[in-house]
Structure formats: structure tokens, C-alpha cells
Amino acid sequence: MNSRQRRGIILLILSVLCALGAFAGVLFVINDVQSKVGPEVTAYRLKADVQPYTPLGATQFEKIEMPERWLSENAVTDLAQVRGKIAVTTLKKGSVLQSDMIVDQPALQPGQQEVAIMIDAATGVAGKITPGSTVNVYATFEGEREGDPAQSKIIVTNAKVIDVGDLTSLKPDENSRDREPTDAVPITFALSTIDAQRITYAESFAQRVRLALVAPGSGTTVPDKDRTYELAKDK
């Protein structure tokens, strides 16, 4: 073997060693990245905004992959979890779906429907009414004509509360005498058609709507003669 051949073999060995070093460097970088990022898992992202109490379905979400270590423990990784669920608050487009964003869709009895109205937080809720509570709904109205006495009426008895929303600050109505902003809470009821009409009428036209908590097991109907109260007739 002459000197030229020896140089060629040496260069070949050096090339192999450099290639092995480069390969080892690439493996090191890959392992380092994987150790920092970790394996990827499936998550689901909202395609568009979803309003509170809206029933959820698979078409509202898109599947994404993201590192497991960046995903919160309560992230939804299986769309089967949204079956029979509704949004508990406004869900924003692009948000990763989490289990605390959704709740079970309330089961209604035959002939019932869900109705949500805004109730003054100070006078109507006071933090004691929760999903599952039973309440009587009171409304106060001005007299129909000038000089007629104001009246307090029981609009609905034994209304079943199925959800209590988040406290919301409401701007005063332009035609309202009270120009101060008020805090209100959306309350969702399971009601018959006629009771749903009564309660929405009261929300629209009554001066005030109040909820009276009914003790568990004591739900009773109120006689018609006791449903309307006028101060002048109180004896």
C-alpha cells in the first residue's frame, strides 16, 4: 500500500467519524427537544363562538395535536364527552375545549321547556338559589290606570331552577326611572308553556321580579285569591 492509498483510507475513516459525530449530534438535539416538549396528544378547538346554554356537537370543534405537557388536566380529549352537554358560559373561537366549560344538558319533563330570565342579584337571588331549587316567582306591577293601586302578584309557583348563570352588570333602560346600573343573574327554569309565558311577561313588564325559595318537600299551590296583593286591601 503506497502513501496515496494510506491517505485515502485515513480520509475515509475521518469522514465516517465526522458523519457519526453529526448523526450523534442530531440525535442529541432530537432527544433534547422531545424531553422538553414530550409526546403529542389530541385536543379540540372551537371553530366559532358558542353562546351560553347552547347544546354542543362534534361539528363545532376541530381536532388538533399539541404537546401533552402543555395541555391542562381537564382538557377534553374525546368528543364523546360533549354528547348531551351545553355550554356553561360563552365559549370563544379558538379556545381549547375543557371539561369545566360544559355541563349536562338539563333533562326536561314532557311538556316542559327551558326559559331563562335575568333576575336582580340583590333582591332576587342573594346567593341562596342554586340548580335544583324550587321557587315561587313574584312580580310587582304599577296600576293599569293613573290612581290605580300597585299590585304584587305570584306569577309562577314551584318553578324548578335548572341553572344559575354568572353575575352580569346591566346598563339601565333609557326609559327606566332608575338610572343606576344593576347586577343581575340569568336564571334558567323548567316550565310549562303557560308558566313560561307568565314569567317572560313579568320580566318584560313588571317593575320588579323576585324569587322566593321554597323549602324542600313543601311545594304547594297558592289559591287564586292569595295570588294578588294590594296594600289597601290588607286587613
C-alpha positions in Angstrom: 0.0 0.0 0.0 1.5 3.3 -1.1 1.3 6.6 0.7 -1.6 7.9 -1.5 -3.7 4.8 -0.6 -2.9 5.3 3.1 -4.0 8.9 2.9 -7.3 7.9 1.2 -8.1 5.3 3.9 -7.3 7.9 6.6 -9.6 10.5 5.0 -12.3 7.8 4.6 -12.1 6.9 8.3 -12.2 10.6 9.2 -15.3 11.1 7.0 -17.0 8.2 8.7 -16.1 9.5 12.1 -17.4 13.0 11.2 -20.7 11.5 9.9 -21.1 9.5 13.0 -20.5 12.6 15.1 -23.0 14.6 13.1 -25.6 11.8 13.5 -25.0 11.7 17.2 -25.4 15.5 17.4 -28.8 15.3 15.5 -30.0 12.5 17.9 -29.0 14.6 20.9 -30.9 17.6 19.6 -34.0 15.5 18.9 -33.9 13.8 22.3 -33.4 17.2 23.9 -36.5 18.7 22.1 -38.6 15.6 22.9 -37.6 15.8 26.6 -38.8 19.4 26.7 -41.9 19.1 24.6 -43.0 15.5 25.2 -45.4 13.3 23.3 -48.4 15.0 21.5 -52.0 14.3 22.3 -55.3 15.1 20.7 -57.4 18.1 21.8 -60.3 20.0 20.3 -60.6 23.7 19.4 -63.7 25.7 18.9 -64.4 26.7 15.3 -66.7 29.7 16.3 -68.1 31.4 19.3 -70.7 29.4 21.2 -73.4 31.2 23.3 -74.2 30.1 26.9 -76.7 27.1 27.3 -76.2 26.1 23.6 -76.2 22.3 23.0 -72.8 21.1 21.8 -72.0 18.8 18.9 -68.9 17.4 17.2 -69.2 19.8 14.2 -68.5 22.8 16.4 -64.9 21.7 17.1 -61.7 20.9 15.1 -59.2 18.3 16.1 -55.7 19.5 16.9 -52.5 17.9 18.2 -50.4 19.5 20.9 -47.8 18.5 23.5 -49.2 16.6 26.4 -47.3 18.7 28.9 -49.0 21.9 27.6 -52.5 20.5 27.9 -54.4 21.2 31.1 -55.6 18.2 33.1 -59.3 19.0 32.4 -58.9 19.4 28.6 -61.4 17.3 26.6 -59.5 14.7 24.5 -62.6 12.7 23.4 -65.5 14.4 21.7 -67.8 11.8 23.2 -67.6 13.9 26.3 -69.7 16.7 24.7 -72.6 14.4 24.0 -75.7 15.7 25.9 -73.8 18.8 27.1 -74.4 22.5 26.9 -72.0 25.5 27.2 -71.9 26.8 30.7 -70.7 30.3 29.5 -69.7 32.0 26.3 -67.1 29.8 24.5 -64.7 31.8 22.3 -63.5 30.8 18.8 -60.0 29.2 19.0 -60.3 28.1 22.7 -59.3 24.6 23.6 -62.3 22.8 25.0 -62.1 21.9 28.7 -64.5 20.0 30.9 -65.2 22.9 33.1 -66.7 24.8 30.1 -69.6 22.4 29.8 -72.4 20.9 31.9 -75.0 18.3 31.4 -78.0 19.3 29.4 -80.9 19.6 31.8 -83.5 16.9 31.4 -86.9 18.3 30.9 -90.2 16.6 31.7 -92.7 16.1 28.9 -94.5 19.4 28.2 -91.7 21.5 29.8 -89.3 23.9 28.2 -86.3 25.9 29.3 -86.8 29.6 29.9 -84.0 31.9 31.1 -84.6 35.4 32.5 -82.4 38.0 34.2 -83.1 38.4 38.0 -81.8 41.3 40.1 -78.9 39.8 42.1 -79.6 41.8 45.2 -83.4 41.3 45.5 -84.0 38.1 43.6 -81.1 35.6 44.3 -79.0 36.6 47.2 -76.7 33.6 46.6 -79.1 31.1 48.1 -80.8 29.8 44.9 -79.0 27.0 43.1 -79.7 24.5 40.4 -82.3 22.1 41.7 -84.0 24.8 43.9 -87.8 25.3 43.8 -89.0 28.9 43.9 -92.2 31.0 43.7 -91.9 33.9 41.3 -93.3 37.3 42.5 -93.7 40.4 40.3 -94.9 43.9 41.2 -96.8 46.0 38.7 -98.0 49.6 38.6 -101.7 50.2 38.4 -103.2 49.9 35.0 -104.6 53.5 35.1 -103.5 56.6 37.0 -104.7 56.3 40.5 -105.0 52.5 40.5 -103.0 50.8 43.3 -99.8 48.9 42.6 -100.1 45.2 42.9 -97.8 42.3 43.9 -98.6 39.0 42.1 -97.4 35.5 42.4 -96.7 34.7 38.7 -95.5 31.1 39.0 -95.4 28.6 41.9 -93.0 25.8 42.4 -90.8 26.7 39.5 -87.8 24.3 39.1 -84.4 26.1 38.7 -82.1 24.2 36.4 -79.2 26.6 36.1 -77.9 29.8 37.7 -75.5 31.8 35.5 -72.8 34.3 36.2 -73.3 37.7 37.7 -73.7 40.3 35.0 -73.8 44.1 35.1 -76.7 45.5 33.2 -77.0 49.0 31.8 -80.1 50.9 32.9 -83.0 51.1 30.4 -83.4 54.5 28.8 -87.0 54.7 29.9 -86.3 53.5 33.5 -86.6 55.8 36.4 -83.6 54.1 38.0 -80.5 55.2 36.0 -78.0 53.2 38.1 -76.5 50.0 36.6 -77.7 46.9 38.3 -76.2 43.4 38.8 -78.3 40.5 37.5 -78.0 36.8 37.2 -79.5 34.7 34.4 -81.8 32.0 36.0 -83.0 29.1 33.8 -86.2 27.4 34.7 -88.0 24.2 33.5 -91.6 25.4 33.0 -94.9 24.5 31.3 -95.8 26.6 28.3 -98.3 28.9 30.2 -95.8 29.4 33.1 -93.1 30.2 30.6 -95.4 32.9 29.2 -96.2 34.3 32.6 -92.5 34.6 33.7 -91.4 36.2 30.4 -94.3 38.7 30.6 -93.2 39.5 34.2 -89.6 40.1 33.1 -90.7 42.4 30.3 -93.4 44.5 32.1 -93.1 44.1 35.9 -91.3 46.8 37.9 -89.5 44.0 39.9 -89.3 40.3 39.7 -88.3 38.4 42.9 -87.8 34.7 43.7 -88.9 33.2 46.9 -87.1 30.0 47.8 -89.5 27.1 48.7 -88.3 24.7 51.4 -87.6 21.2 50.0 -90.7 19.0 50.2 -93.1 21.8 51.0 -94.2 22.8 47.5 -97.9 23.6 47.4 -100.2 25.5 45.1 -101.3 29.0 46.1 -105.1 29.7 45.9 -106.1 32.3 43.3 -107.4 34.6 46.0 -104.0 34.8 47.5 -102.0 35.4 44.3 -102.6 39.1 44.2 -101.8 41.6 46.9 -102.8 45.2 47.3 -101.7 47.2 50.4 -105.1 48.9 50.7 -106.9 45.5 50.9 -104.6 44.2 53.6 -106.5 43.8 56.8 
